[in-house]
Amino acid sequence: MTSYEKIWDFAEDHYGIVTTAQAVSLGVDKHQLPAMAKRGTLIRKGHGVYLVKHHVPNVNDVFAHSVALAGETAYLRGASVIALLNLAPTNPGVVYLGATARVRKRLPDNLRLVDMRPCNFVEYECIKCQPVLEALKTAREEGALDADKVAEATRTAYDKGLVSEVEMKNLLEEMV
């Protein structure tokens, strides 16, 4: 299996993205990634983050790519988790991220990062995320969504089985 085939197999399940660290863990020399980008088989998205050129775009790409750009300790939080799970309409131009360690990278302006925030993240749609209940609270506390939208998102999360009835009732009561 060639280096590109290894990368392609991995990236196919990760929204077309592969990081240098991931490629090395696959047995690909880290110096091959910039060479592949020069040849046009990979597209450099940021420091150590590459997109497979023939990746078929997916509606959740923006979230997966944003988490990858922010680094290994990054995760989606707040309104972006709500958007990923289609719980309520949100601002599609902004992606909210958190990281458990300091992020020193320069990120695009549409990414709102809070670093060094502990989180027991979970995976939704194969993307590291703040748990739904915490994301709902975060979106409300930070003003990313108003109370009505958070209430709507909470009910939808309950309907989808993402929060329990008790969690839904407690959160709705907190917002009153």
N, C-alpha and C positions, 0 to 999 in steps of 0.2 A: 504494500500500500504506500503510495507516495505521500509526501508531507501535505500536499494540497488536499488529497483525499481524506487524510486524517482530520484536517481542519474543517473541510466541508461536512464530514459526518458529524463532528461536534457542533458546528455552527448551525446546522440544519435544525437542531433541537433548542437552539439558544438565540432565536430571532436573527440569525445570520452573523452574530457577533462572536469574536474570539479575542481574548486578551493575550498578551505575551506570556503571562504566567500559565494560562490554560494551555496554550500551544506547547510550551515546554513540558507540561505534565503529560501531554500526548506523545512526547518524544520528538518534537519538532525543534530544531535549532532556532533560538530566538533571532538570529541574524537572517533567517530565511524570510521572516515576515516583511521587513522593509524591502527586500528584494522582490517578493511577490507583489507588493504594492507598486513598485516601480514598473513591473511587467503588466500591471493592471488586473491581476486576478483577485487582489484584495484592495479595499479602499480604507485608507487611514482615517479614522474618525476622531482620534485624539491620541494623547500619549499612551502607547501600549494597547490601544483598542483598534481593532480592525473589523471591517464588514466584508463578507464574502460578496464579490461583485454580482453574482447571479442570484442573490437572495431575492425571493419574491416577497414584496412588502406585506406587512401584517398590521392590523389596526393597533396592536400593542407594541410595535417596534419602538415608538418614541419612549415608552417607559423602560423597556429593557435596555435600550441604547443609553439612556440617561443614567441608569444605575451603573452600567459598565464604565461610562466616562468618569463617574465620581469615585470609582475604585472598589476594592474588594470588600470594604466594610460598609458600603452604601446600601440603602434600601429605600423604597417608595414610602411616603408617609402622607397623612392627612388627605386632602382633596384628591391627590393623584391615585390613592388606593380606591377611593370612591369612584373615580373615573374608570380605572382599570376594570373594576367589577360591575360597571354600568348601574350603579346604585342611584345616581342623580346627575343632572347636568352640571358640569363644572367648566372652568375656564380652560379651554384646550391649549392655550398658548403658554401655560406655566406648568412646570413639573416640580412637585415638592419632594425633596429628598432629605434623608437623614443619614448620618454615618456614625458608627460607634468609635471611630478614631478621627483624628484631625485630617482634613483633606486640604492639601496645599496646591492642588491643581487649579489652573484657571479654567473655569467652566463657562459655557455659553450663558448669556444674560437671561434666558428663559428658565434656567434651573435655579430653584430656591433651595439652598442647602443649609441645614443646621447640622454642624458636625459635633462630635464628641457627646452625642446623646445616646445613652444606652437604650437598647431595644431588644426584646425577645422576638425577633422577626420570624415570619412564617413565609411560605411561598404560595402565591396565587398566580396561576398561569405561568409557572416556572420563573417567577420574578420575586426577589426578596422584597417583602413588604412589612410594614407595621400591621399588627393584627387589626381586623376590621373595627372592633369596638374602640380601640385606641385611636385609630384613624378618624373615626367619626368625631370623637372628642377633640382631637387635634385640629381638625378642619373648623370646628366651631370656635374653639379658643383662639385660634390665630386669625379668625375672620375671613378665611378662605371661602366659607359658605355661610349663608345666614341660617338662622334657627329653623325656618320653614324647610329649607333644602336638607338640612341635617336630619330633621324629623322624617322627611320623605325617604331619605337614604336609609335611615334606621329601620323603617317599616319594610323597605325593599330587601334589606339585608336579612331581616327576620323571615320574609317570604321565601328567600333563597336558601334559608337554613344556615346563614353565616353567623347569626347571633341568636341566643335563646330568647324566649318570651320574657323571662325575668330581666335579662340584660337590656332588652328593648324598652321595657316599662321603666326601668331605673334611669336609663339615659333620657327618655322622654320627660320624666319627672324632673330631672336635673336641669332641663332646659326651660322649664316653666318659671 
